[in-house]
Amino acid sequence: MVKISNTDKSQILINALPYIQKYNNKILVIKYGGNAMTNKELKDAVMTDIVLLSLVGVKVVLVHGGGPEINDMLKRLGIESRFVNGLRYTDDSTIDVVKMVLSGKVNKELVQLLTQHKGQAVGLCGIDGGMIKAEKQTTEDGQDLGWVGSVTSVNKKPILDALDNGNIPVIATVATDDMGNTYNINADTAASRIASELGAENLILMTDIAGLLRDKNDPSTLIPKVNVSEVPFLKSRGIISGGMIPKIDCCVEAVRRGVKKTVIIDGRVPHSILIEILSNEGIGTQFV
């Protein structure tokens, strides 16, 4: 471990002060997923970052998925996964597993980890307090996806109540409609709508890539900043393609709905959240 002098420590804190002041009492929404969610060291780094930010006055909201855990439980229960145009078909048995794994196992494990790191957290899901309402979603060509939903509205009161009580809300992305049906919601989409409804200062999407690359095989071609008006051009050039399209669409939607800034960061980098928040350079690709 590198030894840092007391003078250097004080200088680090002084350099961080303007960024702490910028985000003090502001809402930061983090969508947590990818390798940072499965690697123990990275998971510990994320929890430490979130607790630190919360303790210096940033109102952190953590939105999470849990695809690998869902896959593991389906396999253990002998339920076969089926995909339609690359999207998981969610039948009656699968939605039961989604509710159990996301709202139970994954959500409570994250709350426990934040508590172990001396944070104050509360676990929620989109069903609680009618937080996330949804409707049935189909593929672009109209194929049925079962209990997969798209967000129709977000009730921010349960989230604000948690924040006002000094808690870090940890939100699992399951939702209901007015008929009481339960839906599996894409975590990026849910985080985008939640950030918009809260008027968040920043929405951070954690991924397993460095950000948006001009050449997807060359990390040195990272594009650090994109104006949302440039996105259609980047799509037409094939720079935004494949799995990046829905993630970037979520970023664009959030900015257009009033989020000050959204950013895609590399969750494989330890403490990437702090690097993004507490520096001018940041990390990854930001959309403004």
Wavefront OBJ file of the C-alpha trace (Angstrom):
o trace
v 0.000 0.000 0.000
v 1.283 3.474 -0.925
v 1.900 5.618 2.153
v 0.375 9.090 1.890
v 1.628 11.915 4.080
v -0.755 13.950 6.230
v -0.015 16.968 4.033
v -1.027 15.030 0.913
v -4.176 13.804 2.660
v -5.205 17.350 3.514
v -4.525 18.468 -0.071
v -6.707 15.663 -1.426
v -9.591 16.818 0.782
v -9.088 20.456 -0.237
v -9.128 19.471 -3.923
v -12.340 17.487 -3.379
v -14.117 20.346 -1.576
v -15.559 22.137 -4.670
v -17.102 18.886 -5.911
v -18.505 18.037 -2.476
v -20.038 21.520 -2.342
v -21.489 21.068 -5.847
v -23.259 17.845 -4.926
v -24.146 18.686 -1.312
v -27.876 18.085 -0.763
v -28.259 17.146 -4.458
v -29.630 13.821 -5.698
v -27.337 11.339 -7.431
v -28.937 8.246 -9.000
v -26.656 5.262 -9.600
v -27.687 2.273 -11.692
v -25.644 -0.597 -10.337
v -24.920 -3.651 -12.459
v -22.313 -5.557 -14.445
v -19.041 -6.902 -13.070
v -19.083 -4.386 -10.215
v -22.065 -6.294 -8.869
v -20.463 -9.757 -8.932
v -16.792 -9.100 -8.096
v -16.311 -8.867 -4.303
v -13.511 -6.266 -4.367
v -15.395 -4.046 -6.819
v -18.609 -4.454 -4.829
v -16.825 -3.306 -1.664
v -15.413 -0.292 -3.540
v -18.886 0.695 -4.778
v -20.398 0.405 -1.297
v -17.554 2.497 0.160
v -18.049 5.195 -2.499
v -21.797 5.369 -1.878
v -21.459 5.574 1.911
v -18.743 8.242 1.652
v -20.879 10.382 -0.657
v -23.889 9.953 1.608
v -21.885 11.026 4.668
v -20.707 14.255 2.971
v -24.266 15.255 2.129
v -24.972 13.728 -1.297
v -28.428 12.141 -1.560
v -27.584 8.831 -3.245
v -30.287 6.605 -4.780
v -29.119 3.127 -5.796
v -31.101 1.313 -8.523
v -30.069 -2.263 -9.261
v -30.703 -5.196 -11.541
v -29.627 -8.784 -10.942
v -29.528 -10.744 -14.192
v -26.829 -13.258 -13.176
v -28.615 -14.055 -9.902
v -31.922 -14.531 -11.749
v -30.235 -16.851 -14.267
v -28.686 -18.864 -11.442
v -31.983 -19.292 -9.594
v -33.881 -20.246 -12.759
v -31.250 -22.886 -13.462
v -31.441 -24.235 -9.910
v -35.232 -24.473 -10.166
v -35.068 -26.134 -13.579
v -36.879 -23.274 -15.342
v -35.658 -22.822 -18.892
v -34.790 -19.298 -20.036
v -36.320 -18.229 -23.335
v -35.401 -15.152 -25.333
v -37.313 -13.207 -27.995
v -35.143 -10.965 -30.189
v -32.503 -11.017 -27.459
v -34.954 -10.078 -24.690
v -35.850 -12.457 -21.858
v -39.386 -13.829 -22.110
v -40.858 -13.568 -18.604
v -43.613 -16.132 -17.997
v -45.540 -16.698 -14.734
v -42.803 -18.849 -13.177
v -40.038 -16.451 -14.216
v -41.726 -13.336 -12.811
v -42.072 -15.125 -9.463
v -38.322 -15.782 -9.511
v -37.610 -12.172 -10.540
v -39.633 -10.854 -7.591
v -37.977 -13.266 -5.180
v -34.407 -12.677 -6.353
v -34.462 -8.921 -7.047
v -36.704 -7.695 -4.223
v -35.496 -10.309 -1.747
v -32.026 -11.749 -2.142
v -30.184 -9.073 -4.143
v -31.904 -6.048 -2.614
v -31.395 -7.117 0.985
v -27.789 -8.184 0.387
v -27.016 -4.678 -0.908
v -28.709 -3.074 2.099
v -26.686 -5.346 4.359
v -23.426 -4.436 2.587
v -24.102 -0.706 2.889
v -24.882 -1.194 6.582
v -21.615 -3.113 7.058
v -19.805 -0.119 5.534
v -21.470 2.103 8.178
v -24.116 3.455 5.827
v -27.827 3.832 6.538
v -29.868 2.129 3.820
v -33.414 0.936 3.217
v -34.489 -1.639 0.627
v -37.397 -0.850 -1.683
v -38.870 -2.156 -4.908
v -41.068 -0.501 -7.515
v -44.163 -2.069 -5.965
v -43.642 -0.318 -2.603
v -45.851 2.741 -2.263
v -46.837 2.393 -5.919
v -43.389 3.742 -6.763
v -43.150 2.406 -10.337
v -46.203 1.819 -12.529
v -45.790 -0.106 -15.751
v -47.582 -1.488 -18.764
v -46.946 -4.539 -20.896
v -44.010 -4.203 -23.281
v -43.582 -5.978 -26.613
v -40.729 -6.155 -29.101
v -40.472 -3.540 -31.839
v -42.211 -5.955 -34.213
v -45.012 -6.651 -31.722
v -43.903 -9.998 -30.279
v -45.042 -10.853 -26.772
v -42.460 -10.792 -23.934
v -44.695 -11.993 -21.131
v -44.406 -9.997 -17.900
v -41.846 -7.522 -19.192
v -42.973 -3.943 -18.657
v -42.209 -0.390 -19.668
v -42.475 2.414 -17.111
v -45.584 4.583 -17.303
v -45.079 6.668 -14.146
v -42.910 7.060 -11.055
v -44.174 8.092 -7.615
v -41.157 9.762 -6.015
v -42.629 10.080 -2.504
v -41.313 6.744 -1.110
v -37.827 7.647 -2.366
v -37.907 11.182 -0.967
v -39.240 9.904 2.355
v -36.261 7.535 2.596
v -33.804 10.310 1.700
v -35.394 12.751 4.170
v -34.886 10.161 6.916
v -31.176 9.968 6.082
v -31.380 6.645 4.261
v -29.844 5.466 1.003
v -32.804 4.030 -0.982
v -31.863 0.738 -2.650
v -34.428 0.035 -5.372
v -35.205 -3.259 -7.110
v -36.809 -2.777 -10.522
v -40.080 -4.668 -10.391
v -43.347 -2.805 -10.909
v -47.109 -3.208 -11.135
v -49.987 -1.911 -13.225
v -53.387 -0.741 -11.965
v -54.726 -4.301 -12.269
v -52.100 -5.650 -9.869
v -49.986 -7.435 -12.486
v -46.246 -7.529 -11.757
v -43.627 -6.661 -14.370
v -39.884 -7.051 -14.766
v -38.406 -3.641 -15.677
v -35.052 -2.954 -17.323
v -32.858 -1.378 -14.624
v -31.355 1.261 -16.954
v -34.833 2.400 -17.980
v -36.071 2.476 -14.392
v -33.020 4.444 -13.209
v -33.503 6.973 -16.010
v -37.164 7.597 -15.138
v -36.446 7.749 -11.403
v -33.622 10.257 -11.957
v -35.889 12.369 -14.160
v -38.732 12.382 -11.660
v -36.364 13.336 -8.825
v -34.685 16.111 -10.855
v -31.332 14.455 -10.138
v -28.061 16.307 -10.539
v -26.475 13.253 -12.139
v -27.443 9.778 -13.355
v -24.601 7.252 -13.422
v -24.954 3.977 -15.324
v -22.291 1.448 -14.296
v -21.296 -0.912 -17.120
v -18.532 -3.327 -18.143
v -17.041 -1.025 -20.766
v -15.060 2.221 -20.592
v -17.917 4.249 -22.111
v -18.857 5.124 -25.683
v -15.971 4.262 -28.021
v -15.452 5.421 -31.602
v -13.897 2.001 -32.183
v -15.517 -0.591 -29.921
v -12.273 -2.622 -29.949
v -10.028 0.261 -28.902
v -10.490 1.729 -25.384
v -8.269 4.680 -26.318
v -11.055 5.966 -28.616
v -13.308 6.844 -25.677
v -15.623 9.793 -26.367
v -15.654 11.758 -23.073
v -18.642 14.016 -23.791
v -21.655 13.800 -26.106
v -24.380 16.362 -26.667
v -27.717 14.554 -26.903
v -28.299 16.227 -30.292
v -25.313 14.251 -31.652
v -26.779 10.838 -30.805
v -28.763 10.266 -34.055
v -25.613 11.005 -36.095
v -23.523 8.623 -33.978
v -26.158 5.926 -34.457
v -26.169 6.455 -38.229
v -22.376 6.041 -38.269
v -22.609 2.807 -36.293
v -20.629 4.271 -33.374
v -23.669 3.706 -31.166
v -24.866 0.184 -31.900
v -25.985 -3.089 -30.362
v -26.381 -3.165 -26.605
v -25.222 0.447 -26.250
v -28.342 1.767 -28.012
v -30.819 1.203 -25.150
v -28.320 2.438 -22.528
v -27.639 5.655 -24.412
v -31.339 6.127 -25.166
v -31.880 6.057 -21.386
v -29.194 8.735 -20.946
v -30.730 10.926 -23.634
v -34.228 10.530 -22.195
v -33.020 11.485 -18.717
v -31.267 14.639 -19.957
v -34.315 15.671 -21.968
v -36.483 15.160 -18.885
v -34.329 17.495 -16.802
v -31.420 15.513 -15.329
v -28.400 17.841 -15.366
v -25.953 15.207 -16.580
v -25.889 11.491 -17.265
v -22.775 9.367 -17.586
v -21.831 5.817 -18.513
v -18.838 4.690 -16.445
v -16.660 1.587 -16.271
v -17.698 -0.326 -13.171
v -14.600 -2.524 -13.511
v -12.465 0.392 -12.310
v -12.283 0.512 -8.486
v -13.900 3.659 -7.037
v -15.066 4.782 -10.477
v -17.995 6.603 -8.847
v -15.664 8.820 -6.812
v -13.443 9.423 -9.842
v -16.510 10.607 -11.750
v -17.913 12.801 -8.989
v -14.775 14.269 -7.403
v -12.801 15.376 -10.458
v -13.053 17.657 -13.493
v -12.028 14.896 -15.892
v -14.494 12.318 -14.613
v -14.521 8.865 -16.153
v -16.476 7.332 -19.010
v -18.832 9.208 -21.363
v -21.134 11.993 -20.197
v -24.287 13.140 -21.982
v -25.375 16.756 -21.660
l 1 2 3 4 5 6 7 8 9 10 11 12 13 14 15 16 17 18 19 20 21 22 23 24 25 26 27 28 29 30 31 32 33 34 35 36 37 38 39 40 41 42 43 44 45 46 47 48 49 50 51 52 53 54 55 56 57 58 59 60 61 62 63 64 65 66 67 68 69 70 71 72 73 74 75 76 77 78 79 80 81 82 83 84 85 86 87 88 89 90 91 92 93 94 95 96 97 98 99 100 101 102 103 104 105 106 107 108 109 110 111 112 113 114 115 116 117 118 119 120 121 122 123 124 125 126 127 128 129 130 131 132 133 134 135 136 137 138 139 140 141 142 143 144 145 146 147 148 149 150 151 152 153 154 155 156 157 158 159 160 161 162 163 164 165 166 167 168 169 170 171 172 173 174 175 176 177 178 179 180 181 182 183 184 185 186 187 188 189 190 191 192 193 194 195 196 197 198 199 200 201 202 203 204 205 206 207 208 209 210 211 212 213 214 215 216 217 218 219 220 221 222 223 224 225 226 227 228 229 230 231 232 233 234 235 236 237 238 239 240 241 242 243 244 245 246 247 248 249 250 251 252 253 254 255 256 257 258 259 260 261 262 263 264 265 266 267 268 269 270 271 272 273 274 275 276 277 278 279 280 281 282 283 284 285 286 287 288
